[in-house]
Amino acid sequence: MIFRPIELSERERRLRSEARDFLQANLPPGYRPGLGFAAAHDPSFSRALGARGWVGMTIPCSYGGSGATAVERYIVAEELLAAGAPIGAHWAADRQIAPALVKYGTESQRSAYLPRIAAGECFFSLGMSEPDAGSDLAAVRTSARRSGRGGWVINGTKIWTTHADRSHYIVVLCRTSVNEDRHHGLSQVIVDLTSPGVFVKPIEFLDGSHHFNEVVLDDVHVADDDILGVVGAGWAQVTSELAHERSGPDRFLSVMGPLTAFVRRIAQQTPEGNERAAIGRITASLWAVRQLGLAVARAIDEGATPAAEAALVKDLGTTLEQEIIETLRRVSEIELDPTSSDPFESLLAEAVATGPSFTIRGGTTEVLRSVAAKGLGATQW
Ligand SMILES: Cc1cc2nc3c(=O)[nH]c(=O)nc-3n(C[C@H](O)[C@H](O)[C@H](O)COP(=O)(O)OP(=O)(O)OC[C@H]3O[C@@H](n4cnc5c(N)ncnc54)[C@H](O)[C@@H]3O)c2cc1C
């Protein structure tokens, strides 16, 4: 496993202050931050960000993107997440569908989707998990069979599909042939969520909010052109996308809202020793995880697929997020009240209710440790 120390260039540092200026101009005064990439779904904010060139930043200029590096995207993403900006609508398209289309898409898919993603106008959901296939993703049973009238017919059920009720498309991982090695014979298909035979049913989250859904695909017909990448190579494609999904700042900045609100709160009084020590420890840990995440982004820019490194960053980052919630709860000694008018109190209550999901979404801790351990085993010392 390799994490090279990285220095940000002058241009990269400038980008950070530009992102801060953008947020100041585009978030209303007194904006209540969301929790990382679970923040509000706000298509108008996504469009404003797209107009600034900051959705699908790494999409080449010829497809309407900014041709930015993964590190540049990382910097802008950090600022958006730290502010708890309403990025929910475009997040999946920005983070992993756009890179997948650039890498595996046909020319007509790239021209059809990438400019609209970059404009912040085209939103995707991720159709990987199923009722009996989460960590063991190769167990997916959703099938795509050749149709007599050309194209494919998809049948199956996806679950925990974030924003499927509001996205335009879903990328479905499905089985296109049965092989002895379960990692072969999987394919990715782009499905229009308004297609006949697609049924989206809401699943309420623990705190009563609704982000994710069950998606039933009942004889959904798609064209040959809707296959993303190579038929049968879905496993390799999905695992390479996971490097984008797992190592970003969205894996350690979900609770910047309550953390910042807590720091503001104690700054008004004289902070106790234990409060100062807790903030110091959290800051040091955040700094370390951030350096690792940036190192992965640089490696992606250099053409690597650091899947094991990304798994390690996600494990460290999401475990840290949960520790931050517990630390804030312990040192503040407040009663949890999601309806409190005090931003710290309501944000912490929301974080306590949703925090357990941080180490589940995008791959559970146990599974990530297994991926990271295999990566360590492959390292030449
Ligand atoms: C907020 C949220 C949003 C999500 N959004 C999406 C989405 O948009 N699209 C999508 O496709 N999915 C989404 N998911 C699903 C998520 O990817 C899965 O929940 C996750 O991969 C775990 O799968 P599972 O729930 O089936 O649990 P399981 O795989 O059944 O795991 C249950 C437990 O067993 C442990 N376990 C499983 N296998 C092993 C093993 N080999 N070794 C050790 N322990 C093991 C796990 O660590 C876990 O603790 C989302 C989940 C959440 C919480």
The ligand as an ORCA input file, in Angstrom:
! r2SCAN-3c Opt
* xyz 0 1
  C     -27.263      5.334      4.197
  C     -27.040      4.223      3.198
  C     -27.114      4.497      1.853
  C     -26.924      3.469      0.918
  N     -27.040      3.770     -0.423
  C     -26.878      2.773     -1.321
  C     -27.062      3.039     -2.721
  O     -27.356      4.164     -3.135
  N     -26.917      2.013     -3.591
  C     -26.580      0.750     -3.188
  O     -26.430     -0.118     -4.038
  N     -26.430      0.465     -1.868
  C     -26.575      1.437     -0.937
  N     -26.434      1.161      0.413
  C     -26.223     -0.223      0.819
  C     -24.857     -0.538      1.366
  O     -23.871     -0.524      0.357
  C     -24.970     -1.903      2.056
  O     -25.840     -1.722      3.171
  C     -23.638     -2.426      2.525
  O     -22.845     -2.784      1.427
  C     -23.799     -3.642      3.456
  O     -24.616     -4.610      2.876
  P     -25.847     -5.239      3.690
  O     -26.675     -4.106      4.236
  O     -26.506     -6.234      2.802
  O     -25.204     -5.969      4.959
  P     -24.535     -7.416      4.961
  O     -23.639     -7.538      3.783
  O     -25.603     -8.419      5.135
  O     -23.663     -7.346      6.259
  C     -24.217     -7.536      7.563
  C     -23.070     -7.589      8.555
  O     -22.229     -8.735      8.283
  C     -20.875     -8.330      8.132
  N     -20.218     -9.112      7.086
  C     -20.708     -9.412      5.857
  N     -19.802    -10.121      5.148
  C     -18.711    -10.261      5.954
  C     -17.448    -10.879      5.790
  N     -17.111    -11.511      4.641
  N     -16.568    -10.834      6.819
  C     -16.887    -10.200      7.981
  N     -18.094     -9.595      8.199
  C     -18.988     -9.619      7.195
  C     -20.958     -6.873      7.675
  O     -19.768     -6.178      7.986
  C     -22.152     -6.360      8.477
  O     -21.758     -6.001      9.768
  C     -26.626      2.150      1.356
  C     -26.542      1.888      2.721
  C     -26.772      2.896      3.646
  C     -26.688      2.570      5.105
*
